[in-house]
Each structure stands twice: as structure tokens, then as C-alpha cells.
């Protein structure tokens, strides 16, 4: 069986042909929208996957979108564009602690009527 992948176009422009020339893999394409208190709205689009044989996460695309953008996904057979290793965001211990404290206090406030002390 030939491997299948995803051909990505944004606003008609060819962006990438994501896929693996391997036996075992996971491939995903995901659009996301975030509306956060006190911050600007954010649209994003990510294409990545997992090389299951090497247990390595990879990316083809991680980009911002704007209202009205048209993203086209086409299921295709190879050849595929090369991927890049996935770089996770490195966060300092202090930033991680601040994030967790902010989350704790927000959830504590939201759930105060449901907490039995």
C-alpha cells in the first residue's frame, strides 16, 4: 500500500505536501482559533505528525491565519516534502509556575460554588 499524505494550499498558494515515506506514522492537520481574555484573537494552522518508527514528532507547517483565509486539504499519494523536527516551546520554571498559579486561581474562582471544604 502506498502512503497517503495531505497537500495543503492556503488562499490558492501551494504550501506543502505533508506525508511520510515510512511504514508507521501519524499525520495531522489542525486549524485552531483562540479567544483569550485580555489578548487578541488568534487563528492558527498546524501540520505535523509522528514518525512512529523513530518516535520523533515532526512539523511541516505552523502558521497564523486571518479571517477569510481559505485552507484547502487534499488527500494525496507521495512524493512528500521533507519535514522538520518538532521544537516544543521551552519555558522557564518560573514561567511554568506562574502559568499554573494563574490557572489554579482562575479555576478556584470558577468552581468555588462546587468545592466542599
C-alpha positions in Angstrom: 0.0 0.0 0.0 1.3 3.4 -0.9 1.4 6.0 1.9 -1.0 8.9 1.7 -0.5 12.4 2.9 -2.1 15.8 2.8 -1.5 18.5 0.2 -2.0 22.0 1.7 -2.9 25.2 -0.1 -3.7 28.5 1.6 -5.6 31.1 -0.5 -4.8 29.0 -3.6 -1.0 29.1 -2.9 0.7 25.7 -2.7 2.2 25.4 0.7 3.4 21.8 1.4 2.8 18.1 0.7 3.0 16.5 4.1 3.4 12.8 4.5 5.8 10.0 5.4 7.7 7.5 3.3 7.6 5.1 6.2 5.6 2.2 7.3 4.2 3.6 10.6 3.2 7.1 11.2 0.6 9.6 12.4 -0.2 12.7 10.3 -2.4 15.6 11.3 -3.6 19.0 10.0 -5.3 21.2 12.5 -6.9 24.7 12.4 -7.3 26.4 15.8 -9.0 29.6 17.0 -8.3 31.2 20.4 -10.1 34.0 22.1 -8.5 34.8 25.4 -9.3 37.4 28.0 -7.2 40.5 27.5 -5.4 39.3 24.4 -6.0 39.4 20.7 -7.9 36.6 18.9 -5.6 34.1 17.2 -6.1 31.8 14.2 -3.5 29.2 13.6 -2.9 26.2 11.3 -0.5 23.3 12.1 0.5 20.3 10.0 2.6 17.8 11.8 2.9 14.2 12.8 4.8 11.4 14.4 7.4 9.2 12.8 6.3 6.1 14.8 9.4 4.0 13.8 11.8 6.6 15.2 9.4 8.0 17.8 10.0 11.6 16.6 7.5 14.4 16.3 7.8 16.5 13.1 6.3 19.6 11.6 5.6 20.7 8.0 3.8 23.9 8.8 2.9 26.1 11.8 1.4 29.4 10.7 -1.1 32.1 11.6 -4.3 32.6 9.6 -6.6 35.6 9.3 -10.3 35.9 8.9 -11.3 34.9 5.3 -8.2 32.7 4.6 -9.1 29.6 2.7 -7.3 26.4 3.6 -7.5 23.5 1.2 -6.6 20.0 2.2 -6.3 17.3 -0.5 -5.5 13.7 0.4 -2.6 12.6 -1.9 0.0 9.9 -2.5 3.7 10.8 -2.4 6.1 12.2 -3.1 6.1 14.4 0.0 8.0 17.4 1.2 10.6 16.9 3.9 9.5 17.7 7.5 11.4 19.5 10.3 11.8 18.2 13.8 9.1 19.5 16.1 10.5 22.1 18.5 8.5 22.3 21.7 8.4 25.7 23.4 10.9 25.8 26.2 9.5 27.5 29.3 11.4 28.6 32.4 10.4 27.0 35.7 9.2 30.5 36.9 7.0 30.9 33.8 5.6 27.4 34.2 4.9 28.1 37.9 3.2 31.5 37.1 1.0 29.7 34.4 0.0 27.0 36.9 -0.8 29.5 39.6 -2.9 31.6 37.3 -4.7 28.5 36.2 -5.3 27.4 39.8 -6.7 30.8 40.9 -8.9 31.1 37.9 -10.3 27.6 38.3 -10.7 28.1 42.1 -12.8 31.2 41.4 -14.9 29.5 38.6 -15.5 26.4 40.7 -15.9 28.0 44.2 -19.6 27.1 44.4 -18.8 23.4 43.7 -15.9 22.9 46.2 -16.7 21.3 49.6 -14.1 22.4 52.1 
